[in-house]
Amino acid sequence: MRASAPDSSGAPVVKRRLVAAAGRLAQEFGFNRAAGEILGSLYLTAGSASLDELEAELGWSKAAVSLAAAQLERMGLVQRVRKPGDRKRYYRSAEDIGTALRDGILKFATARMAGLEAELQQATAALAAVKREPEARFLAARVNRLQDLNRRARRLLGNPLVRLFARLG
């Protein structure tokens, strides 16, 4: 006798699959997988969830859940909720998740580009010290081009029209 396939249509199963997909998607875009799963779970939760509830649901450590929730809160993707008489931390997804995601991604990309700019400046300084080496001249030209591309991308992300179009979706 053949065993029947597990039920893949129940709401908890559907939620688990969507939450896992959110984690994978976040990871593919260079974000923390735990943060992606937490955001997905909170978006698919009516009301709020405590860190303990998220830890139990997702299987992440308390530290990973706490750090990811704090990161999501800083990005404006989740909001902390207080419950009278309860010392636990509760979170819920942002009211307008689309706008919050767009703004969060813009902030994330801008911060990453600023980090890249710092690395490129250090590379420029290091290469200036050995500028007579043929490979240093080649690398310096490439680093200079990367700095130019990075500045253009940062200006593009900061452009008011880009921000306006991001809000229209």
C-alpha positions, 0 to 999 in steps of 0.5 A, spaced: 500 500 500 502 506 498 503 512 503 499 518 502 502 524 500 503 529 506 497 534 506 500 541 502 494 545 502 493 546 510 494 554 512 500 552 517 504 548 511 502 554 506 505 559 511 511 555 513 513 554 505 512 562 504 516 563 510 522 559 507 521 562 501 522 569 504 528 567 507 531 564 501 529 570 497 532 575 502 539 570 502 539 571 494 539 578 495 544 578 500 540 579 506 540 575 513 536 569 511 533 569 519 531 576 517 527 574 511 524 568 515 522 573 520 519 578 516 515 573 512 512 570 518 510 577 521 507 579 514 503 572 514 501 573 522 495 576 524 497 581 529 504 581 533 508 575 535 513 575 541 521 573 539 519 567 543 514 565 538 518 567 532 524 562 535 519 556 536 516 557 529 522 558 525 527 554 529 532 560 529 536 561 536 534 567 541 540 571 539 539 570 531 531 572 532 533 578 536 538 581 532 534 580 525 528 583 529 532 589 531 535 589 524 528 589 521 526 594 526 531 599 524 530 598 516 522 600 518 520 593 516 517 591 522 514 595 528 515 593 536 509 592 539 508 593 547 503 589 551 501 592 557 504 588 563 508 584 559 515 585 558 516 580 552 518 584 546 513 583 540 513 585 533 508 586 527 510 587 520 510 594 517 503 597 516 505 599 508 510 593 507 511 595 500 513 602 501 517 599 507 521 594 503 522 599 498 525 604 503 529 598 506 532 596 500 534 603 498 537 604 505 541 597 505 543 598 498 546 605 500 549 603 506 553 597 502 555 602 496 558 607 502 562 601 505 564 599 498 566 607 497 570 606 503 574 600 501 575 603 494 578 609 497 583 605 502 585 601 495 586 608 492 591 610 497 595 603 498 596 603 490 598 610 490 604 608 494 606 603 489 604 607 483 610 605 479 608 597 479 605 596 472 600 592 476 598 597 480 597 602 475 592 597 472 589 596 478 588 604 480 585 605 473 580 599 475 579 602 482 578 609 479 572 606 474 569 602 480 569 609 484 565 612 478 560 607 477 559 607 485 558 614 485 553 614 479 549 609 482 549 612 489 546 619 486 541 615 482 538 611 488 538 618 491 535 622 486 528 624 488 525 621 481 527 614 483 524 615 490 518 618 487 517 612 482 519 607 488 513 610 492 508 609 486 508 601 486 
